[in-house]
Amino acid sequence: MFLVRHGATTLSAEDRFAGATDVPLSDEGREQTRRLARRLASENVTAVYASPLGRTLETARILAEPHRLEPQLRDGLREISHGRWEGMTRREVDERFPDEAADWEKDPYTFAPLGGESGLAVTARALPALVEIVRENRGAGVLIVSHKATIRLLLSSLLGFDPRRYRDNLDQSPAALNIVDFKDPARARLTLFNDTSHYAEAGQAVPDMPEARLSRWWNDRARPDG
C-alpha cells in the first residue's frame, strides 16, 4: 500500500487548522505531487483511493493519471475536524480557547475541541475504511491519499504505537510517501515512512526538521532550560 499525504496548500503553509475545511492544493503542492507521480509511474498500482476533500482528490487524480485509474472516494479517510478552531492559527486558538488548547495538547486522542473530533473518533472511522480496502485488494498494489492526522493515527493503530503520542512522535510532510506491507488485514509492517526524496528535483533532498508541525510538548522540550 502506497499511503500518501496530500500536497501542500495555502493554509498548511500558514499553519492554520484546516482539517474539515475544503482548501485546494497550492502551486507548490501540485508540483510536489507531480514529482511523486513520476516516481510512482512504474509501480504496479491497480486502485487509487482518496478522502473526498478537494486537496486529497486533486492529489489522487495527479497520482492516478499515469496508471489510467480514477480515484475512488472513501469518506472514512477524511481529515480530523477541529470544530470551531477551523481556519484559525495556533496562536489564535491559544488566545481565544486556552483551556481547550491545553487539554488538546495533553491528550489529542480522547479530547476534541467544541464541534470537532478526537483522534479516537478519527481512528474509529478511518481504520475500518482502510481494512476494507485491504480486503478488497488482496495481493494487489493500492494507493491511498489521505491527511496528516489521519495517516498518523492509522499508522499508530496498525503498528501498535501509543495513539496518545501520535502528534509527538510522528510527522507527515506534504506529498510524503509511506509504504505499508500487509500480510493480512490485521497485520502490517511499515517499510517506508514520510519519504520526500522526490523533492530532490527541486533541490531539497530531505524534508526540513519539523518544528511547528509537531506538538507543543516537542517544541518546549527542544528549548534550553532557563
C-alpha positions as CSV (number, residue, x, y, z in Angstrom):
1,M,0.0,0.0,0.0
2,F,1.3,3.4,-1.0
3,L,-0.1,5.8,1.7
4,V,0.3,9.4,0.7
5,R,-0.4,12.7,2.3
6,H,-1.9,15.4,0.0
7,G,0.4,18.1,-1.3
8,A,0.8,21.5,0.3
9,T,-2.0,24.0,0.5
10,T,-2.0,27.7,1.3
11,L,-3.5,27.1,4.7
12,S,-0.9,24.4,5.6
13,A,1.9,26.9,4.7
14,E,0.2,29.4,7.1
15,D,0.0,26.7,9.9
16,R,-3.8,27.1,10.2
17,F,-6.2,24.4,11.4
18,A,-7.9,23.2,8.2
19,G,-9.0,19.6,8.8
20,A,-12.6,19.8,7.6
21,T,-12.0,23.0,5.6
22,D,-12.0,22.2,1.9
23,V,-9.0,24.0,0.5
24,P,-7.2,23.4,-2.8
25,L,-3.6,22.5,-3.4
26,S,-1.2,25.3,-3.8
27,D,1.1,25.5,-6.9
28,E,3.8,24.1,-4.7
29,G,1.6,21.2,-3.7
30,R,0.8,20.4,-7.3
31,E,4.4,20.3,-8.2
32,Q,5.3,18.1,-5.2
33,T,2.5,15.7,-6.3
34,R,3.6,15.7,-10.0
35,R,7.1,14.7,-8.9
36,L,5.7,11.9,-6.8
37,A,3.6,10.8,-9.7
38,R,6.7,10.4,-11.8
39,R,8.3,8.5,-9.1
40,L,5.4,6.0,-8.8
41,A,4.6,5.8,-12.5
42,S,6.3,2.4,-13.0
43,E,4.8,0.9,-9.8
44,N,2.1,-1.7,-10.1
45,V,-0.9,0.3,-8.8
46,T,-4.3,-1.3,-9.5
47,A,-6.5,1.0,-7.5
48,V,-6.4,4.5,-6.1
49,Y,-8.5,5.7,-3.1
50,A,-8.9,9.2,-1.6
51,S,-10.6,11.2,1.0
52,P,-13.4,13.3,-0.6
53,L,-11.9,16.7,0.3
54,G,-10.6,18.7,-2.6
55,R,-6.9,18.7,-1.8
56,T,-6.8,14.9,-1.5
57,L,-8.9,14.3,-4.6
58,E,-6.7,16.6,-6.7
59,T,-3.6,14.8,-5.3
60,A,-5.1,11.4,-6.1
61,R,-6.0,12.4,-9.7
62,I,-2.5,13.5,-10.4
63,L,-1.0,10.3,-9.0
64,A,-3.6,8.1,-10.7
65,E,-3.1,9.6,-14.2
66,P,0.0,7.5,-15.2
67,H,-1.9,4.4,-14.2
68,R,-5.1,5.4,-16.1
69,L,-7.2,5.0,-13.0
70,E,-10.0,7.0,-11.5
71,P,-9.8,7.7,-7.7
72,Q,-12.4,6.0,-5.6
73,L,-13.7,8.2,-2.6
74,R,-13.8,6.9,0.9
75,D,-15.4,9.3,3.5
76,G,-13.6,7.5,6.4
77,L,-10.2,8.7,5.1
78,R,-11.1,12.4,5.5
79,E,-9.1,14.6,7.9
80,I,-9.8,15.3,11.6
81,S,-12.3,18.1,12.1
82,H,-11.1,20.8,14.5
83,G,-14.6,22.2,15.1
84,R,-14.6,25.9,16.0
85,W,-10.8,26.0,15.5
86,E,-11.1,25.6,11.8
87,G,-9.3,28.3,9.8
88,M,-7.5,29.7,12.9
89,T,-3.8,29.8,13.6
90,R,-2.4,28.0,16.7
91,R,-1.7,31.4,18.3
92,E,-5.3,32.4,17.8
93,V,-6.6,29.2,19.3
94,D,-4.3,29.7,22.3
95,E,-5.6,33.2,22.8
96,R,-9.3,32.5,22.3
97,F,-9.7,29.0,23.8
98,P,-6.7,28.4,26.2
99,D,-8.4,25.7,28.2
100,E,-9.3,23.7,25.1
101,A,-5.8,24.1,23.7
102,A,-4.3,22.9,26.9
103,D,-6.5,19.8,27.1
104,W,-5.8,19.0,23.4
105,E,-2.0,19.3,24.0
106,K,-2.3,16.8,26.9
107,D,-4.3,14.2,25.1
108,P,-5.3,14.8,21.5
109,Y,-6.5,11.2,21.2
110,T,-9.5,11.4,23.5
111,F,-10.1,15.2,23.7
112,A,-11.8,17.2,20.9
113,P,-12.5,21.0,20.7
114,L,-16.1,22.1,20.6
115,G,-17.7,20.8,17.4
116,G,-14.6,18.8,16.4
117,E,-13.3,15.2,16.5
118,S,-11.0,13.4,18.8
119,G,-8.2,11.2,17.5
120,L,-10.2,8.2,18.7
121,A,-13.2,9.3,16.6
122,V,-11.0,9.6,13.5
123,T,-9.5,6.1,14.1
124,A,-12.9,4.6,14.6
125,R,-14.0,5.7,11.0
126,A,-10.6,5.6,9.2
127,L,-9.3,2.2,10.3
128,P,-12.4,0.2,9.1
129,A,-12.2,2.1,5.8
130,L,-8.5,1.1,5.4
131,V,-9.1,-2.6,6.4
132,E,-12.0,-2.8,3.9
133,I,-9.6,-1.5,1.1
134,V,-7.0,-4.1,2.1
135,R,-9.7,-6.9,2.0
136,E,-10.9,-5.7,-1.4
137,N,-7.4,-5.7,-2.9
138,R,-5.6,-8.8,-1.6
139,G,-2.3,-9.3,-3.4
140,A,-2.6,-6.0,-5.3
141,G,-0.9,-2.7,-5.1
142,V,-3.1,0.2,-4.0
143,L,-2.5,3.9,-3.5
144,I,-4.4,5.9,-0.8
145,V,-4.3,9.6,-0.4
146,S,-5.3,11.0,3.0
147,H,-4.3,13.6,5.5
148,K,-1.7,14.3,8.1
149,A,-3.5,13.5,11.3
150,T,-5.5,10.6,9.8
151,I,-2.3,8.9,8.4
152,R,-0.5,9.3,11.7
153,L,-3.5,7.8,13.6
154,L,-3.8,4.9,11.2
155,L,-0.1,4.1,11.4
156,S,-0.3,4.3,15.2
157,S,-3.1,1.8,15.2
158,L,-1.5,-0.6,12.6
159,L,1.9,-0.7,14.3
160,G,0.8,-0.7,18.0
161,F,2.1,2.8,18.9
162,D,0.6,4.7,21.8
163,P,-2.0,6.8,19.9
164,R,-2.0,9.5,22.6
165,R,1.5,10.3,21.4
166,Y,0.8,10.5,17.6
167,R,1.4,14.2,17.5
168,D,4.6,14.0,19.5
169,N,6.2,11.0,17.7
170,L,5.1,11.0,14.1
171,D,5.2,13.6,11.3
172,Q,3.9,13.8,7.7
173,S,5.3,16.3,5.2
174,P,3.1,17.4,2.3
175,A,3.1,14.8,-0.5
176,A,5.0,12.4,1.7
177,L,5.1,8.7,0.7
178,N,4.6,5.9,3.2
179,I,4.7,2.2,2.2
180,V,2.8,-0.4,4.3
181,D,3.0,-4.1,3.6
182,F,0.1,-6.2,4.7
183,K,0.4,-9.9,5.5
184,D,-3.4,-9.9,6.1
185,P,-5.9,-7.1,7.1
186,A,-4.8,-7.4,10.8
187,R,-1.0,-7.5,10.4
188,A,1.1,-4.9,8.7
189,R,4.6,-3.6,8.6
190,L,5.9,-0.1,7.7
191,T,8.7,-0.3,5.1
192,L,8.9,3.4,4.2
193,F,7.9,6.5,6.3
194,N,7.4,10.2,5.5
195,D,9.7,10.0,2.5
196,T,10.0,13.1,0.3
197,S,13.1,12.1,-1.8
198,H,11.0,13.1,-4.9
199,Y,11.5,16.7,-3.6
200,A,15.2,16.4,-4.7
201,E,14.3,17.5,-8.3
202,A,13.6,20.9,-6.7
203,G,16.9,20.9,-4.8
204,Q,15.6,19.6,-1.4
205,A,16.8,16.0,-0.9
206,V,15.4,15.6,2.6
207,P,12.5,17.3,4.4
208,D,13.2,20.1,6.8
209,M,13.3,19.2,10.5
210,P,9.7,19.5,11.9
211,E,9.2,22.4,14.2
212,A,5.6,23.8,14.5
213,R,4.2,20.7,12.8
214,L,4.6,18.7,16.0
215,S,3.0,19.2,19.4
216,R,4.0,21.9,21.9
217,W,5.5,19.1,24.1
218,W,8.2,18.6,21.4
219,N,8.8,22.3,20.8
220,D,9.1,23.0,24.6
221,R,11.3,20.0,25.0
222,A,13.7,21.5,22.5
223,R,14.1,24.7,24.3
224,P,17.1,25.2,26.7
225,D,16.3,25.4,30.4
226,G,16.1,28.8,31.9
